[in-house]
């Protein structure tokens, strides 16, 4: 069954890549994390400063450690023991770095990229600021169309993410979105990238594995 599942997801990824390319994105799909790491490393080689969103997917690649070893400047608000002022400074710098790396909450087979943020540093940096944005996502993020992509955020990504962050929200407790007004609500800003932003290079790397939320 695993072989058939990977075959099906590979077919869907290939279809999604074609749609993304038609929408102006530099889209790729690979079979393994190692192939994705090599591809992202090639994209990143020309840049000096890098911003990282709070993405389990990009961190699983080990790119942060590789870039640090190469002497690159890293803006990562997940560093431990940051003061609120330091956290804000890093998030602002992510929007002006050379290259910003993140994932997506959902990517439709029609070639749209959907993200929902609580703070907005990711969604802001994706749209304008960095010279290049690299989006890395597993095939578990693929959905048939834009409507199902938006639904995936509520039904899958947000509850799991809120749970992983130990947020005090209804979805983190029950797994079901109730469009809450919780002070710790993480769904505050929704963006749909229909086409590549006109002044930002944007690469999308799909990995034929289930990765992230």
N, C-alpha and C positions, 0 to 999 in steps of 0.2 A: 504493500500500500504506500509506503514511503516513496518508492520510486515513481509511482503514478502521481503522487501529490507533487513531487518536485517537477515532474514533466509538465503537469498542468500549470503550475505557477510559472514555469519558464515560458510557456506559451503566452500567458497573460502578461508577463513582464515584457516580452518582445512586442506585444501589441501596444502596451502602455508607452514604451520607448518611442515607437513610431508616432504616437499621438503627441507626446511631449516634444519631439523634434519638429512636428508641424506647427507647434505653438511657440517655437523659437528657442527651446531649451537645448542645451548640450547634454543629451540623455544617453545613458549607458546601462547595460545590465551585465552582471557577472554571477558566477556560480558560488563563489566562496568569499569569506571575510578576507582572506589573504589577497585575493585578486582585487578586492575593493580597496584594501590598504595600499597596494601598489599603485592603483589608479589615482587615488586621492593624493598620494605622495607626489606623483608626477604633476598633478594640477597645482600643488602647493609649492613646488620647488622655486618658483620665481618670486615668491612673496616673503616679506620679513615679519609682519605682524598678523596675528590670528586671533579671532574671537570664537569662543565656543558657547553655544547655547546649552541649556540644561538637558542634554540629549544623551540617553543611555546608549543609543545606537552609535553615534560618532565616538563616544568614549570606549566602546567595546572594540573599536578598531585599533586602539593603542596609538592613535595619531598624536595625541598631546605629548606623550612621552618621547616619541620620535622627534617631534619638532623642538622640544626643549633640549634634547641632546644635540641638535643641530644649531643651537644658539638663537632660535627664533623667539620673538616676543609673544607671549601668550596672555590673553585676557580671558580668565576663567573665574566666574563668580562662584564656582563650587569649591574654591580653595577653602580649607578649614580656618576657623577663627578670624574671619573677616569682620571688621566693624561695619555698621550700616553705611558709614561714609565711604569706606573702601569698596563695599559691594556696589554702591551706586556708581562710583567712579569707574569700576570695571565694566559695568553694564553700558555706561555711556561710551566707553572706549570701544566696545564691541561694534558699535554703529559707525565707527570711523577707522576700523582696522583695514588692512589690505585684503584679507580673506576671511570670510565668516563661514563656519561649519555648523550645520544643524541637521535635524531630521524633519519629518513631516508627520502630522497626525493621520493624514490620509492622502492618497494620490489616486485620482480617478483614471479609468482606462480611456477616458476622453481627453486626458492630458491636463487636468487642473490639480493644483497643489493646495491642500487645505490645512490650516493651522489655527489652533486656538491657544491664546496665552492669557496669563493672569497679570503679568507685569507689562509685557509688550516689547522688551528688548529684542527678543527673537524676531517677532513679526516686523518690527521697525527696521532692523538690520537687513532682513531678507529683501525688503523693498528698495532701499536706497541707502547709500553710505559706503559700504565696502566695495572694492573694485571687483571682487568675485565672491559669489556665494556658492557653496557646495552643499547639496542636500543628499544625505545618505539614508536609504530606507530599505527595510526588508519587504519581501513580497506579501507579508501579512498586512501591510498598509494599503494594498491595492483594493479598489472597490469598482463596481461596474460603471458608475456614473457619478456626477456631482452630488446628486441627492443622497445617494448611499454613502458618499464620502463624508458629508455633513452628519449623517446619522451615525457613522462609525465613531465620530468624535464623542458623541453623547453616550453611545451604548458600550463602547469598548475603551477608547483611549483615555477619556477623562476619568472614569471611575478607577481604572487601574493606576493612572498617574497619581491621582489624589491619594489613593491607598498607599502607593510607594513613598509618598512624601509625608505620610502620617497626618494628612489634613483632617480637620474636624468638619467634614461635609457629609451630607446625607449619602452621596454616591460612594464615598469611601467606606461607609458602613454597610449599605445595602447592595451596592453595585448598580443602582438604578438612578439615572438623572431625574431630578424633579425641578430643574430650573430654579435652584435655590437662591436665597439671598444671604448665604452664610458669609461671615467676615473673611473666611479662608477660601472662598470660592476661587477656583483656578480658571474658570471659563469666563473671561471678561472681554476679550478681543478676538474676533474671528476674521481671518484673512483668507481670500481665495486668489491665488495667483493664476489668472486665466492665460496669460502670455508672459514671456520673459520681460521683466522691467526694461524699459528702453535704454537706461543708462547703466545697467548692471549685468555683468556676465553671470550666468547661472548654470551650473552643472548639476545634473541629477544622476545619482548612482543607485541602481536597484540591485539588491543582493538576493539571490534565490534561497533565502532562509527566513525564518521567523525571528525578527530582532526588534526589541523595544516594545513600546506600548501602542 
